[in-house]
Amino acid sequence: MAIAFFALALFLFLSLDSDFPYSSTSSVSAASSEGVEVQITYGSVLKLMHEKTKVRLHSHEVPYGSGSGQQSVTGFPSVDDSNSYWVVKPELGSSAKQGDTIKSGTLIRLQHMRTRKWLHSHLHASPISHNLEVSCFGGETESDTGDHWKLTIEGSGKTWKQDQKIRLQHVDTGGYLHSHDKKYTRIAGGQQEVCGVREKRAENVWLAAEGVYLPITESK
């Protein structure tokens, strides 16, 4: 696990996207967070864990066979799969910078690290439960408000930290990022459905788990 985190940190240092150019003093650190409070900042790469079932938010180059036909998003049971990493980005038009902390109520985007597509939702029905479909769509130069998610921290916290319970509500549809124990049997056998639901439920709580977290940018 430590080797995997080091490799990911090295990748970030060398080639994280052009939205956040690195300065000569930038650094990255792999966090396992035992006993240490870790702030989530823009540019960090992380895995989101579903609080109730412990799967990781996941995507891969497999399209849905129904609905939008876009790249599918699932809940993956294993901790180690590299297709579960997401880069935290600000909303379109934001002046936020790499290393800025993220307050509750902020609109964010999540970019799938492997395929560079954005966590997305719309009014298509999800394949199993027929709730709102959640997909990956677009790319480095293609993003729209369908990629915007409102971050809400559960409890008293004001800025997003690792292992803190959060909800992500899709701005355009109002659906909360959601998963449950309903599993695919074919295209992603054994993986859970991820979808959007418009009601607050125990099944739409997530936590930032494994990842490489960029340090907070110091104000000058």
C-alpha positions in Angstrom: 0.0 0.0 0.0 2.8 2.4 0.8 4.5 1.8 -2.5 1.2 2.5 -4.3 0.8 5.8 -2.5 4.3 6.8 -3.3 3.8 6.0 -7.0 0.6 8.1 -7.0 2.4 11.0 -5.3 5.1 10.9 -7.9 2.6 10.9 -10.7 0.9 13.9 -9.2 4.2 15.8 -8.9 5.1 15.1 -12.5 1.9 15.3 -14.4 -1.3 16.5 -12.6 -3.5 18.5 -15.0 -2.8 21.9 -16.3 -5.6 23.6 -14.3 -3.3 23.6 -11.3 0.3 24.2 -12.4 2.9 23.3 -9.7 5.3 25.9 -8.4 8.9 25.0 -7.6 8.0 24.7 -3.9 4.9 22.5 -4.4 4.9 19.2 -2.6 2.5 16.3 -2.2 2.1 13.7 0.5 0.4 10.3 0.7 -1.9 10.2 3.7 -3.1 7.2 5.6 -4.5 9.6 8.3 -4.0 7.4 11.4 -4.4 9.9 14.2 -3.7 12.9 11.9 -6.3 15.4 10.8 -6.0 15.8 7.1 -7.6 18.7 5.2 -9.0 18.0 1.7 -7.7 20.6 -0.8 -8.2 21.3 -4.4 -5.9 19.2 -6.6 -5.9 16.3 -4.1 -6.5 12.8 -5.4 -8.7 10.6 -3.2 -11.0 7.6 -2.9 -14.6 8.2 -1.7 -15.9 5.5 0.6 -19.6 4.8 0.9 -20.2 5.0 4.7 -22.8 2.3 4.9 -21.4 -0.4 2.6 -17.7 0.6 2.6 -17.3 0.3 -1.2 -15.3 3.0 -3.1 -16.7 5.2 -5.8 -15.4 3.8 -9.0 -15.4 4.1 -12.8 -13.9 2.3 -15.8 -14.1 2.4 -19.6 -17.4 0.4 -19.6 -20.5 2.2 -20.9 -23.9 1.8 -19.6 -26.1 -0.6 -21.7 -29.1 1.6 -21.1 -29.9 5.3 -20.3 -27.2 7.7 -21.5 -24.7 5.1 -22.7 -22.0 7.1 -21.0 -19.1 5.7 -18.9 -20.5 3.8 -16.0 -19.9 4.6 -12.3 -20.1 1.9 -9.6 -19.2 1.0 -6.0 -16.1 -1.2 -6.0 -15.6 -3.6 -3.0 -11.8 -3.7 -3.1 -9.7 -0.9 -1.6 -6.7 -1.3 -4.0 -8.2 -0.7 -7.4 -6.6 2.4 -9.1 -9.9 3.1 -11.0 -11.3 4.4 -7.8 -9.1 7.6 -7.6 -10.7 11.0 -8.2 -9.1 14.5 -8.5 -10.9 17.2 -6.5 -11.5 20.3 -8.7 -13.4 23.6 -8.2 -16.6 24.4 -10.1 -16.4 26.0 -13.5 -15.5 29.7 -13.4 -14.1 29.5 -9.9 -11.0 31.4 -8.8 -10.0 28.7 -6.3 -6.4 27.5 -6.4 -4.6 24.3 -5.9 -4.1 23.8 -2.1 -7.2 25.8 -1.1 -9.4 24.2 1.5 -13.0 23.4 0.7 -15.9 24.7 2.9 -19.2 23.0 3.5 -21.7 24.3 0.9 -19.1 24.7 -1.9 -19.7 23.4 -5.4 -17.0 21.0 -6.6 -16.2 18.7 -9.5 -14.6 15.2 -9.3 -12.5 14.1 -12.2 -11.8 10.4 -12.7 -8.0 10.1 -12.6 -7.6 7.2 -15.0 -10.0 8.3 -17.8 -10.1 12.1 -17.1 -13.9 12.2 -17.3 -16.1 14.1 -14.8 -18.5 12.6 -12.2 -21.8 13.5 -13.9 -25.6 13.0 -13.5 -28.8 13.7 -15.4 -32.4 12.6 -15.6 -31.7 9.2 -17.3 -32.8 6.3 -15.1 -30.2 4.2 -13.3 -30.0 0.6 -14.6 -31.0 -1.3 -11.5 -33.1 0.9 -9.1 -34.3 3.4 -11.8 -33.2 6.4 -9.7 -31.1 9.1 -11.3 -28.2 7.8 -13.4 -24.7 8.8 -12.3 -22.0 8.5 -15.0 -18.6 9.9 -16.1 -18.7 12.3 -19.0 -16.6 14.9 -20.9 -12.9 15.4 -20.5 -10.1 17.9 -19.9 -11.6 20.6 -22.1 -15.3 19.4 -21.9 -17.2 20.1 -18.7 -20.6 21.6 -17.8 -22.9 22.2 -14.9 -23.9 18.5 -15.0 -20.5 18.0 -13.3 -21.2 20.3 -10.3 -21.8 18.7 -6.9 -22.6 20.6 -3.7 -20.5 19.4 -0.8 -22.3 19.3 2.6 -20.4 18.3 5.7 -22.4 16.3 8.2 -22.0 17.6 11.8 -20.2 20.7 13.0 -17.2 20.8 10.6 -16.7 23.9 8.4 -14.0 22.6 6.0 -13.7 19.2 4.4 -11.4 16.7 6.2 -10.5 13.1 5.6 -12.7 10.5 7.3 -15.4 13.2 7.7 -19.0 12.3 6.7 -20.2 14.3 3.7 -23.0 14.3 1.2 -22.7 15.3 -2.5 -25.8 16.8 -4.0 -26.0 17.1 -7.8 -26.8 20.7 -8.7 -28.8 20.2 -11.9 -31.0 17.4 -10.7 -31.0 17.7 -6.9 -30.0 14.1 -6.5 -27.7 13.0 -3.7 -24.8 10.7 -4.6 -26.1 7.3 -3.4 -25.3 3.6 -3.3 -26.9 0.5 -1.8 -26.5 -3.3 -1.8 -28.0 -3.8 -5.2 -25.2 -5.3 -7.4 -24.6 -5.7 -11.1 -24.4 -9.3 -12.5 -23.0 -8.6 -16.0 -21.1 -5.6 -17.2 -19.6 -4.9 -13.7 -20.3 -8.2 -11.9 -20.3 -7.9 -8.1 -20.0 -4.1 -8.1 -22.8 -2.0 -6.5 -25.0 0.5 -8.3 -24.2 4.1 -7.7 -27.1 6.5 -8.5 -28.7 9.7 -7.4 -31.7 10.1 -5.1 -33.5 13.3 -4.2 -34.0 12.4 -0.5 -31.5 12.5 2.3 -30.9 8.9 3.4 -28.3 7.0 5.3 -27.1 5.5 2.0 -26.0 8.8 0.6 -23.2 9.5 3.1 -19.6 9.3 2.0 -16.1 9.8 3.4 -12.7 10.7 1.9 -10.5 7.7 2.5 -7.2 6.7 0.8 -5.5 9.3 -1.3 -2.7 11.8 -1.9 -3.6 15.1 -0.3 -2.0 18.4 -1.3 -0.9 20.7 1.4 -2.9 23.9 2.2 -1.7 26.9 0.2 -0.3 29.5 2.6 -1.8 33.0 2.1 0.8 35.6 1.1 
